[in-house]
């Protein structure tokens, strides 16, 4: 007997719908209540909330280029020198 593997598909939600759900979550509405009302798993709701919070916490490109972790010894020495001169 051969077993066919089927690819699971998951629901895709419109961005406007997600934003409305996130507004509800951020306003303090109960996750269980939203989950039951809209038929969306709690895990999905927490994932959406987490991702939306990460987007708001990302640094601007200017902040990101201010300090980059050195990749080799020479870069580390150079950055240490530059920091000691500016301080």
DOLOPA-201964 format. One line per field, with one value per atom (N, C-alpha, C, O): residue number from 1; z, y, x; chain; atom name. Coordinates in steps of 0.05 Angstrom, whole numbers. Each point is the difference from the previous one (the first is absolute). Layout:
<nodes>
resi <- NUM|...
Z <- Z|...
Y <- Y|...
X <- X|...
chain <- A|...
name <- CA|...
</nodes>
This chain:
<nodes>
resi <- 1|1|1|1|2|2|2|2|3|3|3|3|4|4|4|4|5|5|5|5|6|6|6|6|7|7|7|7|8|8|8|8|9|9|9|9|10|10|10|10|11|11|11|11|12|12|12|12|13|13|13|13|14|14|14|14|15|15|15|15|16|16|16|16|17|17|17|17|18|18|18|18|19|19|19|19|20|20|20|20|21|21|21|21|22|22|22|22|23|23|23|23|24|24|24|24|25|25|25|25|26|26|26|26|27|27|27|27|28|28|28|28|29|29|29|29|30|30|30|30|31|31|31|31|32|32|32|32|33|33|33|33|34|34|34|34|35|35|35|35|36|36|36|36|37|37|37|37|38|38|38|38|39|39|39|39|40|40|40|40|41|41|41|41|42|42|42|42|43|43|43|43|44|44|44|44|45|45|45|45|46|46|46|46|47|47|47|47|48|48|48|48|49|49|49|49|50|50|50|50|51|51|51|51|52|52|52|52|53|53|53|53|54|54|54|54|55|55|55|55|56|56|56|56|57|57|57|57|58|58|58|58|59|59|59|59|60|60|60|60|61|61|61|61|62|62|62|62|63|63|63|63|64|64|64|64|65|65|65|65|66|66|66|66|67|67|67|67|68|68|68|68|69|69|69|69|70|70|70|70|71|71|71|71|72|72|72|72|73|73|73|73|74|74|74|74|75|75|75|75|76|76|76|76|77|77|77|77|78|78|78|78|79|79|79|79|80|80|80|80|81|81|81|81|82|82|82|82|83|83|83|83|84|84|84|84|85|85|85|85|86|86|86|86|87|87|87|87
Z <- 0|0|0|16|-34|-2|15|-2|16|14|-15|-4|-4|-13|20|19|-23|17|-11|-24|40|-8|13|24|-39|11|14|-11|36|15|-10|-4|2|-8|24|15|-12|22|-11|-23|39|-8|-4|14|-33|-5|6|-9|24|8|-12|-4|-2|-12|21|24|-33|18|17|23|-35|15|23|22|-28|21|23|23|-30|21|17|24|-38|15|20|22|-31|18|24|23|-28|22|19|24|-35|16|17|23|-35|16|24|22|-27|22|22|23|-32|19|16|25|-38|13|18|18|-23|17|25|18|-16|24|-1|19|-43|-4|5|-7|19|7|-25|-19|19|-22|-5|-23|44|-3|-13|-17|25|-12|-29|-16|8|-28|-16|-22|34|-13|-6|-22|42|-4|-19|-17|19|-17|-30|-17|11|-28|-10|-24|41|-8|-7|-18|32|-5|25|23|-27|24|16|-10|36|18|-8|1|-10|-9|-23|0|-19|-22|9|-9|28|11|14|-4|20|14|-20|4|-26|-20|-14|-4|-3|-13|18|-8|34|19|3|0|2|3|-24|3|-27|-24|-3|-9|17|-3|20|-6|29|20|-9|5|-19|-10|-22|-1|-16|-21|12|-11|33|11|15|5|3|15|-17|11|-37|-17|-1|1|-4|0|-28|-20|19|-26|-13|14|-39|-14|11|1|7|12|26|5|12|25|-5|15|-35|-6|-9|5|-20|-11|20|-5|27|20|11|3|4|10|-12|2|-14|-12|14|4|4|13|-18|-23|33|-17|-7|16|-40|-9|3|0|3|3|20|8|-2|20|-8|17|-41|-10|3|9|-16|3|30|6|11|29|10|15|-22|9|-10|15|-41|-12|15|5|0|14|28|9|5|27|-1|17|-36|-2|-6|12|-31|-7|24|5|11|23|22|13|-10|21|-9|18|-43|-10|4|7|-13|1|29|5|14|28|15|23
Y <- -23|23|25|2|16|25|23|2|13|23|26|5|10|25|22|3|11|23|24|7|6|24|24|-1|22|24|16|5|2|15|29|12|-2|28|15|-11|35|15|25|9|1|22|25|5|11|25|22|-1|20|22|26|5|11|27|17|-2|19|18|18|5|4|17|-16|11|-36|-17|-4|2|-8|-4|26|-2|25|25|4|9|-16|3|-18|7|-32|-19|10|-1|11|11|24|3|14|22|-11|11|-32|-12|-11|5|-19|-11|22|-2|23|22|16|13|-14|15|-16|10|-35|-15|-22|-12|9|-21|-28|-4|-14|-26|-17|-2|-11|-16|-24|-6|-7|-22|8|-15|38|10|6|-8|20|6|-26|-3|-15|-26|-15|-10|9|-14|15|-13|39|16|-2|-3|5|1|-27|-2|-18|-26|0|-15|31|1|-11|7|-24|-12|21|20|-25|18|3|22|-43|1|20|15|-16|19|29|17|-13|27|10|23|-40|8|5|18|-34|4|27|15|-8|26|23|19|-22|21|4|22|-45|1|13|17|-25|11|30|15|-7|29|16|23|-34|14|2|20|-41|1|21|13|-10|20|28|17|-12|27|5|23|-44|3|0|3|-7|-1|27|21|-21|24|13|-14|40|13|-7|-10|14|-8|16|-10|34|17|-12|-1|-9|-12|-27|-7|-7|-26|3|-17|38|4|13|1|9|13|-20|8|-32|-19|-28|-10|-1|-26|-18|8|-32|-18|-7|-8|11|-5|-30|-17|12|-28|-12|-25|41|-11|17|21|-31|13|28|19|-15|27|21|22|-30|18|7|23|-43|5|20|19|-22|19|28|19|-17|26|13|24|-39|12|8|21|-36|7|26|18|-15|25|24|21|-25|22|8|24|-43|6|15|18|-26|12|29|17|-12|27|18|24|-33|16|5|19|-35|3|20|5
X <- 17|-17|18|18|-24|15|-14|-24|40|-12|8|23|-43|5|5|-16|37|5|-14|3|-19|-14|12|7|-5|11|-22|-21|27|-20|-1|21|-44|-2|-13|-16|24|-11|-14|4|-21|-17|17|19|-27|13|-21|-23|31|-18|9|24|-44|6|14|-5|23|14|-18|5|-27|-19|-13|-4|-2|-12|20|-8|33|20|4|2|-2|3|-23|4|-28|-24|3|-6|14|4|22|-3|24|22|-9|8|-26|-11|-15|1|-17|-15|19|-4|25|19|13|3|6|14|-18|10|-36|-18|-7|-14|24|-4|-22|-6|-4|-21|13|23|-38|9|7|-15|39|9|-19|-6|-2|-18|-27|-10|1|-26|4|-18|39|5|4|-10|24|5|-26|-3|-14|-26|-18|-13|12|-17|7|-18|44|8|11|7|-5|10|30|8|7|29|13|-7|27|13|15|9|-8|14|29|11|2|27|4|20|-38|1|-2|14|-33|-4|25|8|5|24|23|16|-15|20|-3|19|-44|-6|9|12|-20|6|31|10|4|29|13|17|-25|11|-6|17|-41|-6|16|8|-2|16|29|14|-4|27|3|21|-41|1|2|14|-28|1|25|8|7|24|25|22|-24|23|14|-14|40|15|-1|-4|8|1|27|18|-16|25|24|22|-27|22|10|24|-42|7|15|18|-26|12|29|17|-11|26|19|24|-34|17|20|24|-32|19|-6|-22|43|-3|21|23|-31|18|24|-4|28|23|2|-6|15|1|28|3|17|27|16|-9|32|17|8|-1|8|9|-22|5|-30|-22|-5|-6|9|-5|20|-7|32|21|-5|2|-10|-6|-23|1|-22|-23|7|-10|26|8|15|-4|22|16|-19|3|-21|-18|-17|-4|-6|-16|17|-10|34|17|8|4|-2|6|-24|3|-27|-24|-9|-15|24|-9|16|-5
chain <- A|A|A|A|A|A|A|A|A|A|A|A|A|A|A|A|A|A|A|A|A|A|A|A|A|A|A|A|A|A|A|A|A|A|A|A|A|A|A|A|A|A|A|A|A|A|A|A|A|A|A|A|A|A|A|A|A|A|A|A|A|A|A|A|A|A|A|A|A|A|A|A|A|A|A|A|A|A|A|A|A|A|A|A|A|A|A|A|A|A|A|A|A|A|A|A|A|A|A|A|A|A|A|A|A|A|A|A|A|A|A|A|A|A|A|A|A|A|A|A|A|A|A|A|A|A|A|A|A|A|A|A|A|A|A|A|A|A|A|A|A|A|A|A|A|A|A|A|A|A|A|A|A|A|A|A|A|A|A|A|A|A|A|A|A|A|A|A|A|A|A|A|A|A|A|A|A|A|A|A|A|A|A|A|A|A|A|A|A|A|A|A|A|A|A|A|A|A|A|A|A|A|A|A|A|A|A|A|A|A|A|A|A|A|A|A|A|A|A|A|A|A|A|A|A|A|A|A|A|A|A|A|A|A|A|A|A|A|A|A|A|A|A|A|A|A|A|A|A|A|A|A|A|A|A|A|A|A|A|A|A|A|A|A|A|A|A|A|A|A|A|A|A|A|A|A|A|A|A|A|A|A|A|A|A|A|A|A|A|A|A|A|A|A|A|A|A|A|A|A|A|A|A|A|A|A|A|A|A|A|A|A|A|A|A|A|A|A|A|A|A|A|A|A|A|A|A|A|A|A|A|A|A|A|A|A|A|A|A|A|A|A|A|A|A|A|A|A
name <- N|CA|C|O|N|CA|C|O|N|CA|C|O|N|CA|C|O|N|CA|C|O|N|CA|C|O|N|CA|C|O|N|CA|C|O|N|CA|C|O|N|CA|C|O|N|CA|C|O|N|CA|C|O|N|CA|C|O|N|CA|C|O|N|CA|C|O|N|CA|C|O|N|CA|C|O|N|CA|C|O|N|CA|C|O|N|CA|C|O|N|CA|C|O|N|CA|C|O|N|CA|C|O|N|CA|C|O|N|CA|C|O|N|CA|C|O|N|CA|C|O|N|CA|C|O|N|CA|C|O|N|CA|C|O|N|CA|C|O|N|CA|C|O|N|CA|C|O|N|CA|C|O|N|CA|C|O|N|CA|C|O|N|CA|C|O|N|CA|C|O|N|CA|C|O|N|CA|C|O|N|CA|C|O|N|CA|C|O|N|CA|C|O|N|CA|C|O|N|CA|C|O|N|CA|C|O|N|CA|C|O|N|CA|C|O|N|CA|C|O|N|CA|C|O|N|CA|C|O|N|CA|C|O|N|CA|C|O|N|CA|C|O|N|CA|C|O|N|CA|C|O|N|CA|C|O|N|CA|C|O|N|CA|C|O|N|CA|C|O|N|CA|C|O|N|CA|C|O|N|CA|C|O|N|CA|C|O|N|CA|C|O|N|CA|C|O|N|CA|C|O|N|CA|C|O|N|CA|C|O|N|CA|C|O|N|CA|C|O|N|CA|C|O|N|CA|C|O|N|CA|C|O|N|CA|C|O|N|CA|C|O|N|CA|C|O|N|CA|C|O|N|CA|C|O|N|CA|C|O|N|CA|C|O|N|CA|C|O|N|CA|C|O|N|CA|C|O|N|CA|C|O|N|CA|C|O|N|CA|C|O
</nodes>
